[in-house]
Every structure is written in C-alpha cells, then in structure tokens.
Amino acid sequence: MKKRRPFRKLGLAVGLVGILLLAALGVRIYNTHRFHLEKQTRFMMDTFVTIYAVGPETVTSRAIDLALDRMQEVDTKFNMLNPQSLLYAFNHKGVPISDPEILDVVRTALQVGDESDGAFDITVAPLIELWGFYGDSPHVPKKQEIEDCLTDIGYKYLTIRDGKLEKSNERVRIDLGGIAKGYAIREGAKVLKEGGVTSALIDAGGDVYALGRKGRKPWNVGIKNPRGEDLLGYVEVEDLAVLGSGDYERCFFNEGKRYHHIFNPKTGYPAEGLTGITLIYPDPMVADAWNTALFVLGPEKGLEVLEKMPGMETIMVTTSGEILYSSGFKDQLKALPKSE
C-alpha cells in the first residue's frame, strides 16, 4: 500500500486549503506591459508549490529556480519516511541528529511546545500511525491502544545536548511536518531575496508568504471558509506569512462523526473546538508551528495565548460556525468586491 508523505503538516496541521490567492485582486494585475510577472510551479511537500515574482525576467526566472530547488532540498531532508533521511535513522535506529539545520528547526519546535503547554508536539508520529493517517485507511483505534500509545508521546523525551538531538525513550519518533513546511517557505523567500527579487509571492498549497509589495500596493490573499467554497474575505499583506489549518482535508467519518489528523497530544484524539484557523505572522516557520498549537488549544485558550504574542494575528472558525478574531485581525479582514 502506498503511504502518504507526512511533510504536509501530517499529524500536526493540515495542508492549507483555507487560504486562496486572489488572482483578480492580486497577481493578475501584473500581467500587463508595465510589469513582468514570472511564475513557476513544482510538485513537492505533497502539494503544488507556485512562486510568482515581479521584476526583470533575467532576474526572476533564475531566482525562482533556485528558490524552488532550495525548497525541494528541505522537503527531502525533512521527510521522515525517507529511509535515507536523518529523521528516519533517528526514529527507527535511535541515531542522534547533529545536522545544524535540523537542530535549528527542532529548537523552534521545542520552544513552541513549551510556550503552548505541549499543544505543539513533534513526537506525535506513533499516534498518527496508530490512527492510520500515514496510509490510506485511517480508522478509530481502540481506547486502550490510544492510551498505550500516549506513553511514547511527549517532546520532553527529546534533548539537544552537545550539538546532538537525543531521546530518552527509544520508541519516540518525531514528525516535523507541522513546522518544516513553514521553514521551506522561509528558505524559499530567503533565496528570492538573495537573488535580487523584492516582490514575490510563494503559494505552497495555500500556505502563502508575501515578499514585499506588488508595486505600490500590498499583496491580497483570500481567507477560505473551512465549511464551504466561498471566501470569508481577504487581507492585504507584505513581508508576511498567511498560513492555515483545518479539519477538512485529511479526515474521515465514523458513525457520523468527523475525525481529522490534527491531534491533541495529551488526549490522543483529534483536537476539538475549531474547524479552521488562519494565522498571519512575519516568520512562516514560527507561524506554521503556532497554527497547529492554536488549533489544539481551541478557540478560548488559543485566543488568550495569541493575544500575548506581538505581531501575530488570527481568524478562527469554531465547530458551531462562529467566527472569532484576534484583536488586530478584524480590522484587517476586507470584504470581497461585489461582482458586476
């Protein structure tokens, strides 16, 4: 049976479907004689990644190539199902990880784990496997199976010491899918800047990073309704990531109940209270991790925690359909223009 790749936030946060690039409001305006818009798309991280860049073709074409190459490198390195990867060796053979790049990402993951009181936990891999989300037949495990699995879940089992990531429980396995996609986006943006691009947008399956402005105006990114095909509105952004999580992409139904793959590491069951969340923050890697953490924390606790974090804004949709905003977000969300 062919296994799905976990990179796309599998087990930690769903690959973003809740955010759409508004072509009519944003990118399409550059398809004029005044601006040159370069666009390239590749399949990686279990999704299509598209980079739009504005500027001279000789600059944008090469920069996009290099940015996509770099994102592909990150995808390969952080794929825990790749038998050649350091993550695979750590998970299945207990080989400590000393790679500086992986350690930097893990440090951020552990920090978010601490600050979210364990809502974000990269050791959920055994739990995701138990529920069948690494394969094509997810199911509800027995209660005792979940309780037994929880004994091997906990980021506190991980330690970075003397430049190495080690684990105190040999059965612990890590999945960096809930943070590595944001890291790949950040690296892609970094390469674009180094290549001389000052205006670009990275769309990794709906997870978006806007570099600079589109001329004299910000980029426009739409916020999708997690329970429909319509948009809740759009936001104007520059040098910001717009990322989301939801219960609607990787899920299944059992006896009329929806089960998704964003797990509460403390209960062993899918997180409850929200159907979707969108987060805006300058650093896409940090935003990626906090997206999952806030989804697990739920609407009340999640908003309380976020309000203490400068520069971070969110919109949440609860399971009852209520739309909640952080204090700085409601004024940022703009209504869609009426069609003529």
C-alpha positions in Angstrom: 0.0 0.0 0.0 1.4 3.4 -1.0 1.9 5.6 2.0 1.2 9.3 2.1 4.1 11.6 2.8 3.8 13.3 6.2 5.6 16.5 5.3 2.5 18.5 4.6 1.8 19.0 8.3 0.5 15.5 8.7 -0.5 14.9 12.2 0.3 18.4 13.3 -1.6 20.7 11.0 -3.5 20.2 7.8 -2.1 21.3 4.5 -3.7 24.7 4.0 -6.8 24.7 1.8 -8.4 27.6 3.7 -6.3 30.3 2.0 -6.5 31.1 -1.7 -4.5 33.5 -3.7 -6.9 36.1 -5.1 -5.8 36.3 -8.7 -8.2 39.1 -9.6 -7.2 41.1 -6.6 -3.5 40.4 -6.6 -1.4 38.6 -9.1 -3.3 39.1 -12.3 -2.8 42.9 -12.2 0.9 42.2 -13.1 0.0 40.6 -16.4 0.4 43.9 -18.1 3.0 45.7 -20.1 4.1 47.7 -17.1 5.3 44.7 -15.1 6.8 41.3 -15.9 5.3 38.5 -13.8 7.3 35.3 -13.7 5.5 32.2 -12.5 6.8 28.6 -11.9 5.1 25.6 -10.3 6.6 22.4 -8.9 5.1 19.5 -7.0 6.8 18.9 -3.6 5.8 18.6 0.0 2.8 16.6 -1.2 1.3 19.7 -2.9 1.9 22.1 -5.7 4.2 25.0 -4.9 3.9 28.1 -7.1 6.2 31.1 -6.9 5.2 34.4 -8.6 7.9 37.1 -8.9 7.8 40.6 -10.3 10.8 42.1 -12.0 13.2 41.7 -15.0 12.8 38.2 -16.5 16.6 37.6 -16.3 16.4 38.1 -12.5 13.1 36.5 -11.6 13.5 33.3 -13.6 16.8 32.3 -12.1 15.8 33.3 -8.6 12.6 31.3 -8.7 14.5 28.2 -10.0 17.0 28.5 -7.1 14.2 29.1 -4.6 12.3 26.0 -5.7 15.5 24.0 -5.6 16.1 25.0 -2.1 12.5 24.2 -1.0 12.9 20.8 -2.6 16.1 20.2 -0.6 14.2 21.0 2.6 11.4 18.7 1.5 13.8 15.8 1.0 15.8 16.3 4.2 12.7 16.6 6.5 10.8 13.7 5.0 10.7 11.2 7.9 9.5 8.3 5.7 12.7 8.6 3.5 14.9 5.7 4.6 18.0 7.8 3.7 17.0 10.7 5.9 18.5 11.6 9.3 14.9 11.7 10.7 14.3 8.1 9.7 17.6 7.0 11.3 16.7 8.9 14.5 13.2 7.4 14.6 14.0 3.8 13.8 17.6 3.3 14.9 18.0 5.9 17.6 20.8 7.6 15.8 21.4 11.1 17.3 20.9 14.0 14.9 23.7 16.6 14.7 22.8 18.3 11.5 22.7 22.1 12.4 19.7 22.8 10.1 17.5 20.2 11.6 18.6 21.2 15.1 17.6 24.8 14.5 14.1 23.7 13.4 13.8 21.3 16.3 14.8 24.1 18.8 12.0 26.3 17.5 9.6 23.3 17.7 10.5 22.6 21.3 10.2 26.3 22.2 6.7 26.4 20.8 5.9 23.2 22.6 6.9 24.9 25.9 5.1 28.1 25.2 1.9 26.3 24.2 2.0 23.9 27.2 2.5 20.9 24.9 -0.2 21.7 22.4 2.5 21.5 19.7 4.4 18.3 20.0 6.7 16.8 17.3 6.6 13.4 18.9 3.1 12.5 17.7 4.3 10.2 14.9 3.3 7.0 16.7 -0.2 8.4 17.3 -0.6 9.4 13.6 0.5 5.9 12.6 -1.9 4.3 15.0 -4.8 6.2 13.5 -3.7 5.2 10.0 -3.0 8.7 8.7 0.3 7.7 7.2 -1.6 5.2 5.0 -4.8 5.2 3.0 -7.1 3.6 5.6 -7.5 5.9 8.7 -9.6 4.4 11.4 -10.6 4.9 15.1 -8.2 2.8 17.3 -9.4 1.1 20.5 -9.2 3.2 23.6 -6.6 1.0 25.2 -4.4 1.3 22.1 -4.5 5.1 22.3 -3.7 5.0 26.0 -0.7 2.7 25.4 0.5 4.9 22.5 0.4 8.0 24.7 3.2 6.6 26.9 5.6 7.2 23.9 4.3 10.7 23.1 6.0 13.7 24.7 8.5 16.3 23.5 10.1 16.2 26.9 11.7 12.9 25.9 13.8 14.9 23.5 17.1 16.7 24.5 19.6 18.7 22.5 22.9 18.3 24.2 26.4 18.8 22.9 25.1 19.6 19.5 23.0 16.5 19.2 19.3 15.6 19.3 18.8 12.6 21.5 15.8 10.8 23.0 15.4 9.2 26.4 12.6 6.8 25.2 13.7 4.6 22.3 10.1 4.3 21.0 9.8 8.0 20.5 9.5 9.1 16.9 9.3 12.7 15.6 7.4 14.2 12.7 8.5 17.7 11.8 5.7 18.1 9.2 4.0 20.8 11.4 6.9 23.2 11.1 9.1 22.1 8.2 6.8 23.4 5.5 6.9 26.8 7.0 10.7 26.5 7.2 10.8 25.6 3.5 8.7 28.6 2.6 11.1 30.8 4.7 14.1 29.4 2.9 12.4 29.9 -0.5 11.8 33.6 0.4 15.4 33.9 1.6 16.8 32.7 -1.8 14.5 35.0 -3.7 15.8 38.0 -1.7 19.4 36.9 -2.3 18.6 36.6 -6.0 17.6 40.2 -6.2 13.8 39.7 -6.1 11.9 42.3 -4.0 8.4 41.5 -5.0 7.1 37.9 -4.9 4.6 35.5 -3.5 5.1 31.9 -2.6 2.0 29.7 -2.6 2.7 26.2 -1.1 -0.7 24.5 -1.4 -2.4 27.6 0.0 0.1 28.4 2.6 1.3 31.8 1.5 4.2 34.1 2.0 4.2 37.6 0.5 7.6 39.2 -0.1 7.5 43.0 -0.4 4.7 44.7 -2.2 3.1 44.3 -5.6 4.2 47.6 -7.0 2.6 50.3 -4.8 0.1 48.0 -3.2 0.2 45.0 -0.8 -0.5 41.5 -2.0 -4.1 40.3 -1.5 -4.7 36.9 0.0 -8.2 35.4 0.4 -9.3 33.5 3.5 -11.4 30.4 2.7 -14.4 29.3 4.6 -13.5 25.8 6.0 -17.0 24.6 5.5 -17.6 25.8 2.0 -16.1 27.0 -1.2 -16.7 30.7 -0.5 -14.2 33.2 1.0 -14.6 34.9 4.3 -12.8 37.9 2.9 -9.2 38.9 2.1 -6.2 40.5 3.7 -3.6 42.9 2.4 -0.1 41.7 3.3 3.6 42.4 2.7 6.6 40.6 4.2 4.1 38.4 6.0 3.1 34.7 6.0 -0.6 33.7 5.8 -1.0 30.1 6.9 -3.9 28.0 8.0 -5.0 24.7 9.5 -8.3 22.9 9.3 -10.2 19.7 10.0 -11.5 19.3 6.4 -8.6 18.0 4.2 -7.3 14.8 5.8 -10.3 13.4 7.6 -12.8 10.5 7.7 -16.2 9.8 9.2 -17.1 7.1 11.6 -20.7 6.7 12.8 -21.4 10.2 11.6 -18.5 11.8 13.4 -15.6 13.6 11.7 -12.1 12.6 12.7 -9.2 14.6 11.4 -5.4 14.4 11.7 -4.6 17.4 14.0 -4.2 15.6 17.2 -4.2 16.7 20.8 -1.0 15.1 22.1 -2.5 14.9 25.6 -5.7 13.0 24.8 -4.6 11.0 21.7 -7.7 12.2 19.8 -8.3 14.8 17.2 -8.4 18.4 18.6 -11.9 19.7 19.1 -13.5 23.2 19.0 -12.3 24.5 15.7 -12.9 23.7 12.0 -10.3 26.1 10.7 -7.8 28.7 11.7 -5.7 31.2 9.7 -2.7 32.9 11.2 -0.7 35.9 10.0 2.9 36.4 11.1 6.3 37.6 9.6 8.1 34.2 10.1 6.4 31.4 8.2 8.2 28.7 10.2 7.0 30.0 13.6 3.5 30.7 12.1 3.4 27.1 10.9 4.0 25.6 14.4 1.7 28.1 16.2 -1.1 27.3 13.7 -1.1 23.8 15.0 -0.7 24.8 18.6 -3.6 27.2 18.5 -5.8 24.7 16.7 -5.1 22.2 19.5 -5.6 24.8 22.3 -9.0 25.6 20.9 -10.8 29.0 20.5 -10.9 30.3 24.0 -7.4 29.3 25.2 -5.9 29.8 21.8 -7.0 33.4 21.5 -5.8 34.1 25.1 -2.4 32.8 24.3 -2.1 34.6 20.9 -3.0 38.0 22.3 0.2 37.8 24.3 2.3 37.4 21.2 3.2 40.7 19.4 2.7 40.7 15.7 0.6 37.6 15.4 -3.0 37.7 14.3 -5.6 35.1 13.6 -9.1 34.3 12.5 -10.8 31.2 13.8 -13.9 29.3 12.8 -15.5 27.2 15.5 -17.3 23.9 15.1 -20.5 25.8 15.7 -19.8 28.2 12.9 -18.8 31.2 15.0 -16.1 33.4 13.5 -13.6 34.7 16.1 -10.8 37.3 15.5 -7.7 38.4 17.4 -7.8 42.0 18.5 -5.8 43.2 15.5 -7.3 41.0 12.8 -10.9 42.1 12.4 -9.9 45.5 11.0 -7.5 43.8 8.6 -10.1 41.4 7.0 -11.6 43.1 4.0 -14.8 42.2 2.2 -14.7 40.9 -1.4 -15.7 43.3 -4.1 -19.2 42.7 -5.5 -19.3 41.1 -8.9 -20.8 43.3 -11.6 
